[in-house]
Amino acid sequence: MEWQQAELLFKRRRAVLLGSAGLALGAAAGWPRFASAAETIKVGVLQPFSGGLEALGEQGGQATRLALDEANEAGGVLGGRMFEIIRADTKTDPKTAVERTNELIRRYKVNAIIGRCYQRRA
């Protein structure tokens, strides 16, 4: 009886997590705008590609590229929209991280930012 309750709880948690992830991805990708399939989804990759933590930054950047390339090869998301990756180097510096974040938002008009490799970033 107890294992059945644990299994039911696990299924509920998984459903909530998958639903939340889907909603977050849809919101980050600009789903409410109902854009055409030709418009790409700009994703900023904010990592320390230099400045001491570049090994971690490169790993995070490669993981993001692999995931988004896989989605693109499968035909894209939200009706065929493809991901476009824009890299930004924080140089392992919190002030630079803030500057690069603002640049990704204002200059490149990204739909989402993936990053945060360490806690001291603002």
N, CA, C and O atoms as a DFTB+ gen file, in Angstrom:
488 C
 N C O
     1  1       0.819      -1.196       0.000
     2  2       0.000       0.000       0.000
     3  2       0.866       1.264       0.000
     4  3       0.582       2.226      -0.713
     5  1       1.920       1.240       0.810
     6  2       2.796       2.412       0.919
     7  2       3.540       2.683      -0.387
     8  3       3.723       3.843      -0.756
     9  1       3.968       1.645      -1.088
    10  2       4.683       1.833      -2.349
    11  2       3.754       2.396      -3.407
    12  3       4.205       3.123      -4.292
    13  1       2.441       2.075      -3.340
    14  2       1.491       2.630      -4.295
    15  2       1.330       4.136      -4.091
    16  3       1.224       4.893      -5.056
    17  1       1.314       4.561      -2.835
    18  2       1.223       5.988      -2.542
    19  2       2.482       6.717      -3.012
    20  3       2.404       7.821      -3.552
    21  1       3.632       6.096      -2.803
    22  2       4.890       6.702      -3.246
    23  2       4.928       6.810      -4.769
    24  3       5.397       7.811      -5.312
    25  1       4.438       5.786      -5.454
    26  2       4.401       5.803      -6.921
    27  2       3.449       6.885      -7.425
    28  3       3.763       7.586      -8.387
    29  1       2.300       7.024      -6.789
    30  2       1.339       8.055      -7.173
    31  2       1.916       9.448      -6.943
    32  3       1.747      10.339      -7.775
    33  1       2.596       9.634      -5.818
    34  2       3.236      10.912      -5.525
    35  2       4.308      11.230      -6.554
    36  3       4.429      12.371      -6.998
    37  1       5.089      10.217      -6.937
    38  2       6.129      10.406      -7.952
    39  2       5.499      10.827      -9.286
    40  3       6.011      11.732      -9.944
    41  1       4.412      10.192      -9.688
    42  2       3.746      10.526     -10.951
    43  2       3.204      11.948     -10.921
    44  3       3.299      12.672     -11.912
    45  1       2.645      12.344      -9.803
    46  2       2.124      13.709      -9.682
    47  2       3.244      14.739      -9.769
    48  3       3.116      15.753     -10.456
    49  1       4.339      14.470      -9.069
    50  2       5.475      15.395      -9.109
    51  2       6.032      15.512     -10.523
    52  3       6.340      16.608     -10.991
    53  1       6.158      14.383     -11.194
    54  2       6.670      14.393     -12.559
    55  2       5.742      15.179     -13.476
    56  3       6.217      15.941     -14.319
    57  1       4.453      15.015     -13.335
    58  2       3.502      15.750     -14.162
    59  2       3.592      17.252     -13.907
    60  3       3.551      18.050     -14.844
    61  1       3.714      17.632     -12.643
    62  2       3.834      19.052     -12.306
    63  2       5.129      19.629     -12.864
    64  3       5.128      20.725     -13.426
    65  1       6.242      18.893     -12.714
    66  2       7.524      19.372     -13.227
    67  2       7.519      19.497     -14.743
    68  3       8.001      20.492     -15.284
    69  1       6.979      18.495     -15.435
    70  2       6.932      18.561     -16.893
    71  2       6.026      19.696     -17.369
    72  3       6.355      20.401     -18.323
    73  1       4.900      19.867     -16.708
    74  2       4.005      20.959     -17.069
    75  2       4.643      22.314     -16.831
    76  3       4.521      23.218     -17.658
    77  1       5.318      22.457     -15.711
    78  2       5.999      23.718     -15.403
    79  2       7.111      23.995     -16.399
    80  3       7.281      25.130     -16.843
    81  1       7.871      22.964     -16.753
    82  2       8.952      23.138     -17.722
    83  2       8.390      23.547     -19.085
    84  3       8.954      24.410     -19.759
    85  1       7.297      22.937     -19.481
    86  2       6.673      23.300     -20.756
    87  2       6.187      24.733     -20.768
    88  3       6.386      25.448     -21.750
    89  1       5.552      25.161     -19.690
    90  2       5.089      26.542     -19.613
    91  2       6.248      27.526     -19.601
    92  3       6.187      28.571     -20.248
    93  1       7.313      27.190     -18.858
    94  2       8.472      28.073     -18.807
    95  2       9.140      28.186     -20.173
    96  3       9.522      29.277     -20.595
    97  1       9.279      27.057     -20.860
    98  2       9.884      27.085     -22.189
    99  2       9.013      27.878     -23.158
   100  3       9.523      28.658     -23.962
   101  1       7.716      27.681     -23.081
   102  2       6.817      28.427     -23.961
   103  2       6.880      29.917     -23.708
   104  3       6.895      30.708     -24.651
   105  1       6.916      30.304     -22.455
   106  2       6.996      31.732     -22.127
   107  2       8.342      32.309     -22.542
   108  3       8.406      33.412     -23.085
   109  1       9.417      31.568     -22.287
   110  2      10.748      32.059     -22.643
   111  2      10.935      32.141     -24.150
   112  3      11.680      32.987     -24.646
   113  1      10.264      31.271     -24.866
   114  2      10.416      31.241     -26.317
   115  2       9.508      32.237     -27.015
   116  3       9.529      32.337     -28.242
   117  1       8.726      32.962     -26.269
   118  2       7.866      33.963     -26.895
   119  2       6.538      33.396     -27.359
   120  3       5.930      33.944     -28.278
   121  1       6.078      32.331     -26.762
   122  2       4.845      31.671     -27.159
   123  2       3.658      32.622     -27.200
   124  3       2.862      32.540     -28.135
   125  1       3.502      33.516     -26.239
   126  2       2.338      34.395     -26.272
   127  2       2.279      35.306     -27.496
   128  3       1.210      35.819     -27.829
   129  1       3.402      35.513     -28.167
   130  2       3.408      36.400     -29.328
   131  2       2.869      35.734     -30.580
   132  3       2.532      36.428     -31.540
   133  1       2.777      34.404     -30.602
   134  2       2.316      33.653     -31.761
   135  2       3.072      34.058     -33.020
   136  3       2.470      34.411     -34.034
   137  1       4.383      34.003     -32.942
   138  2       5.233      34.416     -34.051
   139  2       5.224      33.375     -35.156
   140  3       4.836      32.226     -34.946
   141  1       5.651      33.790     -36.321
   142  2       5.692      32.884     -37.455
   143  2       6.818      31.880     -37.288
   144  3       7.746      32.096     -36.509
   145  1       6.728      30.779     -38.025
   146  2       7.742      29.732     -37.936
   147  2       9.091      30.216     -38.446
   148  3      10.123      29.658     -38.074
   149  1       9.105      31.234     -39.283
   150  2      10.359      31.732     -39.836
   151  2      11.182      32.500     -38.799
   152  3      12.401      32.607     -38.938
   153  1      10.542      33.027     -37.779
   154  2      11.248      33.810     -36.767
   155  2      11.984      32.868     -35.813
   156  3      11.401      31.919     -35.288
   157  1      13.277      33.144     -35.599
   158  2      14.057      32.293     -34.706
   159  2      13.825      32.690     -33.246
   160  3      13.376      33.795     -32.941
   161  1      14.144      31.759     -32.370
   162  2      14.091      32.009     -30.936
   163  2      15.521      32.290     -30.498
   164  3      16.366      31.395     -30.522
   165  1      15.794      33.507     -30.106
   166  2      17.144      33.897     -29.710
   167  2      17.390      33.508     -28.255
   168  3      16.647      33.897     -27.354
   169  1      18.452      32.732     -28.051
   170  2      18.814      32.268     -26.715
   171  2      20.215      32.770     -26.395
   172  3      21.172      32.444     -27.097
   173  1      20.334      33.557     -25.341
   174  2      21.634      34.032     -24.891
   175  2      22.283      33.011     -23.983
   176  3      21.649      32.505     -23.056
   177  1      23.543      32.703     -24.243
   178  2      24.302      31.787     -23.398
   179  2      25.297      32.639     -22.625
   180  3      26.310      33.078     -23.169
   181  1      25.002      32.867     -21.362
   182  2      25.789      33.741     -20.496
   183  2      26.669      32.872     -19.607
   184  3      26.200      32.310     -18.617
   185  1      27.943      32.765     -19.963
   186  2      28.871      31.902     -19.247
   187  2      30.230      32.580     -19.137
   188  3      30.532      33.494     -19.904
   189  1      31.058      32.135     -18.178
   190  2      32.425      32.659     -18.090
   191  2      33.327      31.923     -19.082
   192  3      33.918      30.901     -18.734
   193  1      33.439      32.421     -20.289
   194  2      34.279      31.794     -21.304
   195  2      35.741      32.209     -21.160
   196  3      36.593      31.749     -21.919
   197  1      36.036      33.077     -20.191
   198  2      37.405      33.473     -19.865
   199  2      37.424      33.932     -18.409
   200  3      36.370      34.053     -17.785
   201  1      38.614      34.188     -17.862
   202  2      38.712      34.763     -16.535
   203  2      38.846      33.806     -15.374
   204  3      38.638      34.211     -14.230
   205  1      39.185      32.555     -15.617
   206  2      39.424      31.636     -14.507
   207  2      38.472      30.465     -14.433
   208  3      38.876      29.380     -14.014
   209  1      37.225      30.641     -14.823
   210  2      36.250      29.545     -14.810
   211  2      35.850      29.143     -16.221
   212  3      34.753      28.634     -16.451
   213  1      36.768      29.381     -17.169
   214  2      36.422      29.118     -18.565
   215  2      36.119      27.654     -18.856
   216  3      35.347      27.364     -19.771
   217  1      36.703      26.720     -18.103
   218  2      36.404      25.301     -18.317
   219  2      34.931      25.024     -18.031
   220  3      34.265      24.330     -18.799
   221  1      34.428      25.564     -16.932
   222  2      33.003      25.391     -16.608
   223  2      32.119      26.123     -17.613
   224  3      31.070      25.615     -18.008
   225  1      32.539      27.306     -18.023
   226  2      31.771      28.066     -18.999
   227  2      31.670      27.352     -20.326
   228  3      30.602      27.320     -20.937
   229  1      32.783      26.770     -20.784
   230  2      32.773      26.035     -22.052
   231  2      31.876      24.808     -21.957
   232  3      31.158      24.490     -22.905
   233  1      31.912      24.113     -20.811
   234  2      31.042      22.950     -20.641
   235  2      29.572      23.355     -20.696
   236  3      28.761      22.692     -21.343
   237  1      29.239      24.444     -20.014
   238  2      27.857      24.917     -20.048
   239  2      27.447      25.362     -21.432
   240  3      26.325      25.101     -21.866
   241  1      28.358      26.038     -22.137
   242  2      28.071      26.482     -23.492
   243  2      27.884      25.320     -24.448
   244  3      26.990      25.348     -25.293
   245  1      28.729      24.286     -24.320
   246  2      28.606      23.113     -25.179
   247  2      27.321      22.344     -24.896
   248  3      26.659      21.873     -25.822
   249  1      26.969      22.216     -23.627
   250  2      25.732      21.512     -23.272
   251  2      24.515      22.233     -23.842
   252  3      23.597      21.599     -24.363
   253  1      24.511      23.538     -23.742
   254  2      23.403      24.319     -24.287
   255  2      23.342      24.159     -25.799
   256  3      22.266      23.947     -26.359
   257  1      24.494      24.260     -26.466
   258  2      24.529      24.115     -27.924
   259  2      24.017      22.732     -28.347
   260  3      23.236      22.626     -29.293
   261  1      24.453      21.670     -27.650
   262  2      23.997      20.320     -27.982
   263  2      22.475      20.200     -27.870
   264  3      21.821      19.649     -28.755
   265  1      21.928      20.715     -26.786
   266  2      20.481      20.612     -26.570
   267  2      19.701      21.395     -27.628
   268  3      18.719      20.894     -28.175
   269  1      20.135      22.612     -27.911
   270  2      19.402      23.433     -28.872
   271  2      19.605      22.946     -30.305
   272  3      18.683      23.024     -31.117
   273  1      20.795      22.445     -30.626
   274  2      21.018      21.859     -31.953
   275  2      20.149      20.625     -32.159
   276  3      19.629      20.395     -33.251
   277  1      19.997      19.836     -31.103
   278  2      19.144      18.643     -31.184
   279  2      17.692      19.037     -31.472
   280  3      17.018      18.407     -32.287
   281  1      17.224      20.080     -30.795
   282  2      15.853      20.555     -31.046
   283  2      15.717      21.085     -32.471
   284  3      14.706      20.837     -33.128
   285  1      16.718      21.808     -32.951
   286  2      16.682      22.332     -34.317
   287  2      16.666      21.207     -35.345
   288  3      15.919      21.271     -36.321
   289  1      17.493      20.167     -35.131
   290  2      17.552      19.042     -36.058
   291  2      16.254      18.253     -36.088
   292  3      15.932      17.609     -37.087
   293  1      15.508      18.304     -34.987
   294  2      14.229      17.597     -34.916
   295  2      13.097      18.399     -35.561
   296  3      11.944      17.968     -35.553
   297  1      13.428      19.558     -36.115
   298  2      12.400      20.347     -36.786
   299  2      12.004      21.600     -36.042
   300  3      11.076      22.296     -36.454
   301  1      12.687      21.901     -34.957
   302  2      12.379      23.115     -34.204
   303  2      11.268      22.905     -33.196
   304  3      10.863      21.774     -32.927
   305  1      10.776      24.004     -32.641
   306  2       9.711      23.967     -31.644
   307  2       8.638      24.981     -32.014
   308  3       8.867      25.861     -32.844
   309  1       7.492      24.859     -31.412
   310  2       6.406      25.821     -31.612
   311  2       6.105      26.055     -33.095
   312  3       6.065      27.192     -33.566
   313  1       5.897      24.966     -33.804
   314  2       5.542      25.091     -35.210
   315  2       6.718      25.278     -36.142
   316  3       6.557      25.869     -37.210
   317  1       7.877      24.803     -35.785
   318  2       9.031      24.859     -36.668
   319  2      10.007      25.986     -36.418
   320  3      10.904      26.209     -37.231
   321  1       9.860      26.701     -35.320
   322  2      10.812      27.788     -35.013
   323  2      12.130      27.193     -34.556
   324  3      12.159      26.248     -33.768
   325  1      13.215      27.752     -35.056
   326  2      14.561      27.283     -34.727
   327  2      15.197      28.174     -33.664
   328  3      14.841      29.342     -33.508
   329  1      16.150      27.588     -32.936
   330  2      16.884      28.336     -31.929
   331  2      18.110      28.992     -32.557
   332  3      18.773      28.397     -33.406
   333  1      18.403      30.203     -32.141
   334  2      19.613      30.917     -32.513
   335  2      20.375      31.192     -31.222
   336  3      19.822      31.753     -30.276
   337  1      21.647      30.794     -31.185
   338  2      22.455      30.935     -29.972
   339  2      23.333      32.170     -30.069
   340  3      24.012      32.389     -31.072
   341  1      23.311      32.981     -29.006
   342  2      24.162      34.158     -28.916
   343  2      24.985      34.022     -27.635
   344  3      24.441      34.052     -26.531
   345  1      26.299      33.872     -27.793
   346  2      27.188      33.691     -26.641
   347  2      27.590      35.030     -26.043
   348  3      27.798      36.012     -26.756
   349  1      27.695      35.050     -24.711
   350  2      28.151      36.248     -23.999
   351  2      29.109      35.814     -22.896
   352  3      28.780      34.947     -22.087
   353  1      30.293      36.418     -22.866
   354  2      31.345      36.071     -21.914
   355  2      31.269      36.985     -20.689
   356  3      31.368      38.206     -20.805
   357  1      31.090      36.376     -19.516
   358  2      31.050      37.154     -18.274
   359  2      32.449      37.464     -17.753
   360  3      32.604      38.303     -16.865
   361  1      33.460      36.804     -18.287
   362  2      34.849      36.958     -17.859
   363  2      35.027      36.660     -16.372
   364  3      35.962      37.158     -15.746
   365  1      34.132      35.849     -15.807
   366  2      34.141      35.475     -14.391
   367  2      34.097      36.714     -13.491
   368  3      34.723      36.743     -12.431
   369  1      33.363      37.718     -13.918
   370  2      33.279      38.980     -13.184
   371  2      31.808      39.379     -13.046
   372  3      31.116      39.505     -14.056
   373  1      31.309      39.583     -11.808
   374  2      29.906      39.927     -11.617
   375  2      29.471      41.195     -12.364
   376  3      28.373      41.235     -12.920
   377  1      30.308      42.212     -12.382
   378  2      29.950      43.457     -13.073
   379  2      29.818      43.216     -14.578
   380  3      28.884      43.708     -15.211
   381  1      30.750      42.462     -15.143
   382  2      30.689      42.133     -16.562
   383  2      29.468      41.276     -16.856
   384  3      28.859      41.412     -17.917
   385  1      29.101      40.391     -15.925
   386  2      27.914      39.550     -16.111
   387  2      26.658      40.410     -16.247
   388  3      25.803      40.136     -17.090
   389  1      26.548      41.441     -15.425
   390  2      25.398      42.346     -15.506
   391  2      25.405      43.088     -16.849
   392  3      24.366      43.229     -17.495
   393  1      26.585      43.556     -17.258
   394  2      26.697      44.270     -18.533
   395  2      26.317      43.370     -19.706
   396  3      25.584      43.791     -20.601
   397  1      26.818      42.125     -19.703
   398  2      26.501      41.197     -20.794
   399  2      25.022      40.813     -20.792
   400  3      24.427      40.621     -21.853
   401  1      24.428      40.702     -19.596
   402  2      22.997      40.413     -19.519
   403  2      22.195      41.537     -20.151
   404  3      21.292      41.287     -20.948
   405  1      22.518      42.764     -19.802
   406  2      21.823      43.917     -20.392
   407  2      22.029      43.971     -21.899
   408  3      21.107      44.308     -22.642
   409  1      23.229      43.644     -22.349
   410  2      23.512      43.643     -23.783
   411  2      22.674      42.590     -24.512
   412  3      22.128      42.852     -25.584
   413  1      22.579      41.395     -23.919
   414  2      21.764      40.350     -24.532
   415  2      20.309      40.779     -24.651
   416  3      19.658      40.518     -25.663
   417  1      19.808      41.431     -23.625
   418  2      18.404      41.846     -23.622
   419  2      18.165      43.028     -24.549
   420  3      17.250      42.999     -25.372
   421  1      18.975      44.054     -24.422
   422  2      18.715      45.300     -25.159
   423  2      19.203      45.267     -26.601
   424  3      18.477      45.661     -27.514
   425  1      20.424      44.800     -26.807
   426  2      20.987      44.834     -28.156
   427  2      20.512      43.668     -29.022
   428  3      20.091      43.852     -30.164
   429  1      20.590      42.452     -28.447
   430  2      20.252      41.263     -29.223
   431  2      18.800      40.846     -29.095
   432  3      18.320      40.027     -29.878
   433  1      18.090      41.401     -28.111
   434  2      16.672      41.113     -27.890
   435  2      16.397      39.598     -27.804
   436  3      15.541      39.055     -28.502
   437  1      17.165      38.946     -26.912
   438  2      17.014      37.506     -26.746
   439  2      15.679      37.183     -26.082
   440  3      15.129      37.987     -25.329
   441  1      15.173      35.985     -26.381
   442  2      13.939      35.512     -25.766
   443  2      14.195      34.820     -24.436
   444  3      13.310      34.759     -23.582
   445  1      15.417      34.293     -24.260
   446  2      15.773      33.581     -23.030
   447  2      17.281      33.686     -22.822
   448  3      18.041      33.878     -23.771
   449  1      17.696      33.557     -21.574
   450  2      19.122      33.540     -21.235
   451  2      19.390      32.290     -20.410
   452  3      18.701      32.009     -19.430
   453  1      20.411      31.547     -20.835
   454  2      20.829      30.350     -20.109
   455  2      22.224      30.621     -19.567
   456  3      23.106      31.063     -20.303
   457  1      22.422      30.357     -18.288
   458  2      23.735      30.611     -17.722
   459  2      23.789      30.315     -16.252
   460  3      23.159      29.377     -15.763
   461  1      24.548      31.125     -15.553
   462  2      24.797      31.008     -14.117
   463  2      25.565      29.760     -13.782
   464  3      25.014      28.672     -13.612
   465  1      26.822      29.957     -13.698
   466  2      27.730      28.868     -13.394
   467  2      28.241      28.953     -11.959
   468  3      28.730      27.965     -11.412
   469  1      28.128      30.118     -11.356
   470  2      28.600      30.296      -9.984
   471  2      27.721      31.344      -9.288
   472  3      27.014      32.098      -9.956
   473  1      27.760      31.394      -7.965
   474  2      26.810      32.179      -7.167
   475  2      27.075      33.673      -7.111
   476  3      26.122      34.421      -6.892
   477  1      28.268      34.157      -7.287
   478  2      28.560      35.559      -7.046
   479  2      28.109      36.481      -8.164
   480  3      28.318      37.692      -8.086
   481  1      27.504      35.938      -9.189
   482  2      27.036      36.763     -10.289
   483  2      25.757      37.477      -9.872
   484  3      24.877      36.870      -9.262
   485  1      25.651      38.745     -10.193
   486  2      24.471      39.527      -9.796
   487  2      23.354      39.341     -10.789
   488  3      22.280      39.920     -10.625
